[in-house]
Amino acid sequence: MKNQTTDKPLLLVITGPTAVGKTSVSIHIASKLHSQIVSADARQFYRELKIGTASPTAHELNKVPHHFIGHLSIHDTYNVARYADDALKLLNKLFQKHPVVVLTGGSGLYIDTLIHGIDDLPDPDPMARKEVKAFFEREGTEGLRRWLRQTDPLYYEMVDTANPNRMMRALETFLTTGQTFSSLRQNIGCDRPFRTLKIVLNRPREVLFDRINQRTSGMVKDGLVEEAWSLFAHRHCNALNTVGYKEIYAWLANQWNLPMAVEKIKTNTRRYSKRQLTWFKRYDDAYWFHPDELDEMLLLIKENMRKANPLS
């Protein structure tokens, strides 16, 4: 009788903090495996956002087939549950041709939901939702951060604190249930038609931060300001409430000058990378590599592929 676990195809997750080098590593490995890449970078879903999200270039996209890159407009309504549904449907097709498919990106919540499913959290009480909304209107994003840090410090370390909607959802849940969002999000998991191998890429902190700073400067040279300006009329779209765009819009609103806006992008991106690493450190089944350790990664992948077919 065949082993129902090891006979499943392999979803290879290549993740890590922003600017660590996920794109180049994923393309190299997917090419070696004659496979395809599925993106789990929520910022790169939107076709209008290219420079500020460091989306793969046309040259990179031509090297290996990519999915979920620029497939949405900033005006589209999308969430993590819909992504998981869409990605599962795609994977079912890809696994018919490929024993291994590469999933890459730095959006930990999207990765986890695709692999484990999403927890059946209770709908927030209408009064709780009204209370949190009124608080946000009065205290702003910084107020949400303070409240969440006090009530649920574990989730505060994981969540994108630039995204008020996610913080509001956690606070609504807390007011509704009396329990923290992190305690309810157990990720118990559900059966998936694939096995998972997680690889987390990382570099020494000073090297990673230098890459973030250099990439930000490169984005400005490549036209980040012009890209943000072209979307200024749509700045209230949730997709634009993200690092790289919100700082430019603050400059355009005369909150600070352009050099200060660029420094804010660098600072906020470094903070974002720390939150990503906090998230990925929860993966007790992940293998950590420096992006240059390509041969070692391939050996690990091939060993996991052999487990699915001991006679190969």
Buried (B, 14 or more C-beta within 10 A) or exposed (E): EEEEEBEBBBBBBBBBBBBBBBBBBBBBBBEEBEBBBBBBBBBBBBBBBBBBBBBBEEEBBEBBEBBBBBBBBBEEEBEBEEBBEBBBEBBEEBBEEBBBBBBBBBBBBBBBBBBBBBBEBEEBBEEBBEBBEEBBEEEEBEBBBEBBBEBBEBBBBBBBBBBBEBBBBBBBBBBBBEEBBBEBBEEEEEEBEBBBBBBBBBBEEEEBBEBBBEBBBEBBEBBBBEBBBEBEEEBEBEBBBBBBBBBBBBBBEEEEEEEEBBBBBBBBBBEBBBBBBBBBEEBEEBBBBBBEBBEEBBEBBBEBBEBBEEEE
